[in-house]
Amino acid sequence: MKRISVIIPFVLFILFISCGNDDESANKGNGNGNEIEKFEPASATKTNPMNLYVHYMPWFETKETNNGTWGQHWTMANKNPDKTDAGGKREIASHYYPLIGPYASSNEAVIEYHLLLMKYSGVDGILIDWYGTRDKYDYKANKTNTEAIVKGLEKVGLKFAIVYEDQTLKDDLEGNAKITQAKADMQYLESNFFGKSNYIKIDSKPFLMVFGPQQIKTPAEWTNIFSSLKNKPAFVTLYGHSGLASNTANKNAAGEYIWVDATSMETKYAVKDNFDIFFGGAYPGFKDFYKEGGWGNSVLATIDHQDAALLHSLLQMAKNKNTGYLQLITWNDFGEGTMIEPTQEFGYKFLNEIQIFSGISYNTQVLESILDYYNLKKKYKGNTQIEKELLQAFYYYISLQDTKAQQIVNELKNR
């Protein structure tokens, strides 16, 4: 009897603990406002080992983020997004319309939407078009937006690097003032970005692109600019521009990258083996809005998107040329019509091509669920309970537990 009196309480204790754990397990992430089950971001499995990075524009603003006025990249000189058609479509400076409508680059839900779409398409990271640290025009907003995007990248588990726009050194800067400003910009990058674990490194050096160069045009000047950095970057210029940054005495440029222009792709790829680093390029098409938007004449003749067939062929060319790095041009330059981001006109076709090319196992279904996730975040902003459920879905998405994420999203859609 004494032995039984000891065993029974012990069994009851075990049953109590077990039941308690089962309840806790059931409540974790169950969408009922209980404890959120957190996960670290996971890396998607791809059969194509090529490094895929997409060029990203952080320059979009809405009235809520731009002192009551729409940002110039939605308006150009003559468009007004406050005007809507019968279907609610806003008037924007583009031939193409994002599925989520015009947005602010700093918006957390927008950032998550973009980065999750990339993650489930096999994209490894983004190359952020960056305007430096000057407080002029929209440069400061661009810098602030970039900082918000970098935070999102850390959460989602994607890499990034900077594409420096040295054209921002023009106007009121002359002579040594340009060099001084460029040095300040580089020091900011080193202090804030280069040391991050998800910043792209090549041969242990932080990777840095320049769109040009357009203002700093001598190798000696670039040597001066980089002289104050602890770790000189792996520096890559626009196709045909490396001579403006490098010569025998000043070896600054490690390579070049392809961009959209009238030069044939075969000609561009022909110089691939001349450099330590060479970035191939693939784009869906080109049709700018500059003339219609009052920003001058078109910079390049229209390149037909061919309903995603052009992107398909350029991806295959990159594979055949055996390039280790590929820049997808671009995620969201709506003004030039090179956007890969889903639009009303093309849907997910461009991302589907990238999914196939990268060899990732996902398809349109998960991309559509990410759009649903974005719409729910927008619809229920401020609803604490539903925001918790969506946060759980986010943790499932970043850890590639997409089935669980979609279950939450579908339940909330149908609630």
C-alpha positions in Angstrom: 0.0 0.0 0.0 2.8 2.4 0.8 4.4 1.7 -2.6 1.0 2.4 -4.3 0.5 5.6 -2.4 3.8 6.9 -3.9 3.2 5.7 -7.5 -0.2 7.1 -7.9 0.6 10.8 -7.1 3.7 10.4 -9.3 1.6 9.2 -12.2 -0.9 11.9 -11.7 1.9 14.4 -11.7 3.3 13.1 -15.0 -0.2 13.2 -16.5 -0.7 16.7 -15.3 2.6 17.9 -16.8 1.9 16.0 -20.0 -1.5 17.5 -20.4 -0.2 20.9 -19.7 2.5 20.5 -22.4 0.0 19.3 -24.9 -2.2 22.3 -24.2 0.7 24.6 -24.6 1.8 22.9 -27.8 -1.7 23.1 -29.2 -1.9 26.8 -28.3 1.5 27.8 -29.8 0.8 29.6 -33.1 -2.7 28.3 -33.2 -4.2 31.7 -34.2 -6.0 32.1 -30.9 -3.8 34.8 -29.4 -1.5 32.5 -27.4 2.2 32.2 -27.5 3.9 32.9 -30.9 6.1 30.1 -32.1 9.2 31.8 -33.4 11.5 30.4 -36.1 14.8 31.6 -37.7 14.7 32.1 -41.4 15.6 29.1 -43.5 17.4 28.9 -46.8 15.5 27.6 -49.7 16.9 24.6 -51.6 17.7 25.3 -55.3 19.1 23.0 -57.9 20.7 26.0 -59.8 23.8 27.1 -57.8 24.0 30.5 -59.6 23.8 33.5 -57.2 20.6 35.4 -58.1 20.3 39.0 -57.0 17.6 41.4 -58.0 18.1 45.2 -58.5 15.8 47.0 -56.1 14.5 50.6 -56.1 13.8 52.0 -52.6 12.5 55.4 -53.8 8.7 55.1 -53.7 6.5 57.3 -51.4 2.8 57.8 -50.7 1.0 60.7 -49.2 1.4 59.1 -45.7 5.2 59.1 -45.9 5.8 62.2 -48.0 4.2 65.1 -46.2 0.9 64.7 -47.9 2.1 64.4 -51.5 2.7 61.4 -53.7 6.4 60.7 -54.4 7.8 61.7 -57.8 8.3 58.1 -58.9 4.6 57.6 -58.9 3.8 61.0 -60.4 6.7 62.1 -62.6 5.7 65.6 -63.8 2.0 65.1 -64.6 0.3 62.1 -63.0 -1.9 62.2 -60.0 -2.5 58.9 -58.1 -5.5 60.5 -56.3 -7.3 60.1 -59.6 -8.8 56.6 -59.9 -10.7 54.8 -62.7 -14.0 52.9 -62.3 -12.1 49.9 -61.0 -10.2 51.9 -58.4 -6.9 51.9 -60.3 -4.9 54.9 -59.5 -3.2 57.1 -62.1 0.5 56.5 -61.9 3.6 57.2 -64.0 3.9 53.8 -65.5 2.5 51.6 -68.3 2.2 48.8 -65.7 0.4 48.6 -62.4 1.6 46.7 -59.3 -0.8 44.1 -57.9 -0.8 45.9 -54.6 -1.2 49.4 -56.1 1.3 52.3 -55.6 3.1 51.9 -52.2 5.7 53.4 -49.9 9.1 51.7 -49.9 9.4 52.1 -46.1 6.1 50.3 -45.3 6.8 47.1 -43.3 4.0 45.1 -45.0 5.2 46.0 -48.4 8.8 45.1 -47.6 7.7 41.7 -46.2 5.5 41.1 -49.3 8.4 41.8 -51.7 11.0 39.9 -49.8 8.8 36.8 -49.2 8.0 36.7 -53.0 11.7 36.8 -53.7 12.5 34.1 -51.2 9.9 31.7 -52.7 11.2 32.4 -56.2 14.8 31.4 -55.5 16.2 34.9 -55.3 19.2 35.1 -52.9 19.2 38.8 -52.2 18.8 42.3 -53.5 21.1 45.0 -54.9 19.7 48.3 -53.5 20.0 51.4 -55.7 21.4 53.9 -53.1 21.7 57.7 -53.3 24.2 58.4 -50.6 23.9 60.4 -47.4 23.2 63.9 -48.7 20.1 65.7 -47.5 19.0 66.9 -51.0 16.0 66.1 -53.2 14.7 62.7 -52.1 18.1 61.3 -51.2 17.4 61.4 -47.4 14.1 59.5 -47.9 16.0 57.0 -50.1 18.5 56.5 -47.3 15.7 56.0 -44.6 13.8 53.6 -46.8 17.0 51.6 -47.4 17.5 51.2 -43.7 14.0 49.9 -43.3 14.5 47.4 -46.1 17.8 46.2 -44.6 15.9 45.4 -41.3 13.4 43.4 -43.3 16.1 41.5 -45.1 17.6 40.4 -41.8 14.2 39.1 -40.7 13.4 37.2 -43.9 16.9 35.8 -44.4 18.0 37.4 -47.6 21.3 39.0 -48.5 22.0 42.5 -49.9 24.6 44.8 -51.3 24.6 48.5 -52.4 24.5 50.0 -55.9 26.0 53.4 -55.4 24.6 56.2 -57.5 27.6 58.6 -57.9 25.4 60.8 -60.1 24.2 62.3 -56.8 27.6 64.0 -56.5 26.7 66.5 -59.2 24.9 69.9 -59.0 26.4 72.0 -56.2 29.5 69.8 -55.5 32.7 70.8 -57.4 36.2 69.4 -57.3 37.3 68.0 -54.0 33.8 68.4 -52.5 32.7 65.5 -54.6 35.5 63.3 -53.3 34.8 64.4 -49.7 31.1 63.5 -50.0 31.9 60.2 -51.7 34.2 59.4 -48.8 31.5 60.2 -46.3 29.1 57.9 -48.2 31.6 55.1 -48.2 32.3 55.5 -44.5 28.6 55.3 -43.8 28.3 52.1 -45.8 31.2 50.6 -43.9 29.8 51.6 -40.5 26.3 50.5 -41.1 26.1 47.8 -43.8 29.4 46.2 -44.8 29.9 44.4 -41.5 26.4 42.8 -41.5 26.3 39.0 -41.7 23.9 39.1 -44.6 25.9 41.7 -46.6 27.2 40.1 -49.8 30.9 39.3 -49.6 33.1 38.2 -52.5 36.6 36.9 -51.5 35.9 38.2 -48.0 35.4 41.7 -49.3 32.1 43.7 -49.1 30.6 43.8 -52.6 29.8 47.2 -54.0 28.4 48.3 -57.4 28.4 51.7 -58.9 25.8 52.8 -61.5 28.5 54.2 -63.8 30.6 55.8 -62.6 29.1 59.0 -63.9 30.7 61.7 -61.7 34.0 60.2 -60.3 35.8 59.4 -63.5 39.4 58.7 -62.7 41.1 55.7 -61.1 43.1 58.0 -58.8 40.0 59.6 -57.4 38.5 56.2 -56.6 41.7 55.1 -54.9 41.4 58.3 -52.8 37.7 57.6 -51.9 38.5 54.0 -50.8 41.6 55.0 -48.9 39.8 55.7 -45.6 38.1 52.2 -45.5 39.4 49.4 -43.4 38.4 46.8 -46.0 38.4 47.9 -49.6 35.3 46.6 -51.4 35.0 44.2 -54.3 34.0 47.0 -56.6 32.1 46.4 -59.8 31.2 49.0 -62.4 28.6 49.2 -65.2 29.5 47.4 -68.4 32.2 49.3 -70.3 33.0 51.7 -67.4 35.7 49.8 -65.4 38.4 51.9 -67.0 37.1 55.0 -65.2 37.9 53.3 -61.9 40.9 51.1 -62.6 44.3 51.3 -64.3 47.6 49.6 -63.8 48.5 52.0 -60.9 45.1 52.1 -59.3 43.3 48.7 -59.4 39.9 49.5 -57.9 37.4 47.7 -60.2 37.2 43.9 -59.9 34.7 43.6 -62.7 31.6 44.8 -64.5 27.9 44.1 -64.7 25.4 44.0 -67.5 22.5 46.5 -67.8 19.7 47.2 -70.2 20.7 49.1 -73.3 21.0 48.9 -77.0 24.2 46.8 -77.0 23.7 43.2 -77.8 23.9 40.7 -74.9 26.4 38.6 -76.9 28.7 41.6 -77.0 28.4 42.2 -73.3 29.0 38.6 -72.4 32.1 38.5 -74.7 34.2 40.3 -72.0 33.1 38.1 -69.2 36.5 36.3 -68.8 38.4 39.7 -68.7 37.4 40.2 -65.1 37.6 38.6 -61.7 33.9 39.3 -61.1 31.3 39.5 -63.8 27.6 39.9 -63.3 25.3 38.6 -66.0 21.9 40.3 -66.5 18.4 39.3 -67.3 15.4 41.5 -67.6 11.7 41.1 -68.6 11.5 44.0 -71.1 11.8 47.7 -71.2 9.1 50.4 -71.8 9.7 53.7 -70.0 7.1 56.3 -69.2 9.4 59.4 -69.4 7.8 61.1 -72.4 4.3 60.4 -71.2 5.2 61.5 -67.7 6.8 64.7 -68.7 10.3 63.7 -67.8 11.8 64.1 -71.3 12.2 61.7 -74.2 12.5 57.9 -73.8 16.0 56.8 -73.0 15.8 53.6 -74.9 13.6 52.1 -77.5 10.9 49.7 -76.2 12.0 46.1 -75.7 9.0 43.8 -76.0 8.3 41.7 -72.8 7.0 38.9 -75.1 4.8 37.7 -72.3 7.8 36.6 -70.2 9.5 34.8 -73.2 12.3 37.5 -73.2 13.1 36.9 -69.6 13.1 33.1 -70.2 15.6 33.5 -73.0 17.9 35.8 -71.1 17.9 33.5 -68.1 18.9 30.6 -70.4 21.7 32.8 -71.9 23.1 33.5 -68.5 23.1 29.7 -67.8 24.8 29.0 -71.1 27.4 31.6 -70.5 28.2 29.9 -67.1 28.3 33.2 -65.2 28.4 32.7 -61.4 26.4 35.9 -60.6 23.2 37.1 -62.2 21.5 40.5 -61.6 17.7 40.5 -62.3 16.9 43.9 -63.7 14.8 45.1 -61.9 12.4 44.3 -59.1 10.4 47.5 -59.3 11.5 50.2 -61.7 8.0 50.9 -62.9 9.1 54.1 -64.6 11.2 52.1 -67.1 8.9 49.0 -67.2 11.6 46.6 -66.2 9.7 45.4 -63.1 9.7 41.7 -62.1 7.3 42.5 -59.2 3.8 41.1 -59.9 1.6 43.4 -61.9 -2.0 43.5 -63.2 -0.6 43.1 -66.7 1.8 40.1 -66.2 0.7 38.6 -62.9 3.3 36.2 -61.6 4.8 35.2 -65.0 8.2 36.7 -64.4 8.5 35.1 -60.9 7.4 31.8 -62.3 10.3 31.9 -64.8 12.7 32.6 -62.0 11.3 29.8 -59.9 11.9 27.4 -62.8 15.4 28.8 -63.5 16.5 28.6 -59.9 15.2 25.1 -59.5 13.1 25.9 -56.4 10.2 23.7 -55.6 7.5 26.4 -55.2 5.0 27.7 -57.7 2.3 30.3 -58.1 0.2 29.1 -55.2 2.6 30.2 -52.5 3.1 33.6 -54.3 -0.7 34.1 -54.3 -0.8 33.3 -50.6 1.9 35.9 -49.9 -0.3 38.5 -51.6 -3.2 37.4 -49.4 -0.9 37.7 -46.4 -0.1 41.3 -47.4 -3.8 42.2 -48.0 -4.7 40.8 -44.6 -1.9 42.8 -42.9 -3.3 45.9 -44.6 -6.9 45.1 -43.8 -6.4 44.3 -40.1 -3.8 46.8 -39.2 -4.3 47.7 -35.6 -6.3 44.5 -34.7 -4.0 43.1 -32.1 -5.4 39.6 -32.1 -5.3 39.1 -35.9 -1.8 40.8 -36.1 -0.6 38.0 -33.8 -2.0 35.4 -36.0 -0.3 37.0 -39.0 2.9 37.2 -37.2 2.8 33.5 -36.7 2.2 33.1 -40.4 5.2 35.3 -41.1 7.4 33.0 -38.9 6.1 30.0 -40.8 6.8 31.8 -44.2 10.4 32.7 -43.4 11.2 29.2 -42.0 9.7 27.7 -45.2 6.8 26.1 -43.4 4.6 27.5 -46.1 1.7 25.0 -45.7 1.2 26.2 -42.1 1.5 29.8 -43.1 -1.2 29.3 -45.8 -3.5 27.5 -43.4 -3.5 30.7 -41.2 -3.9 33.0 -44.1 -6.8 31.0 -45.6 -8.6 30.7 -42.3 -8.3 34.5 -41.8 -9.6 35.1 -45.4 -12.6 33.0 -44.8 -13.4 34.1 -41.3 
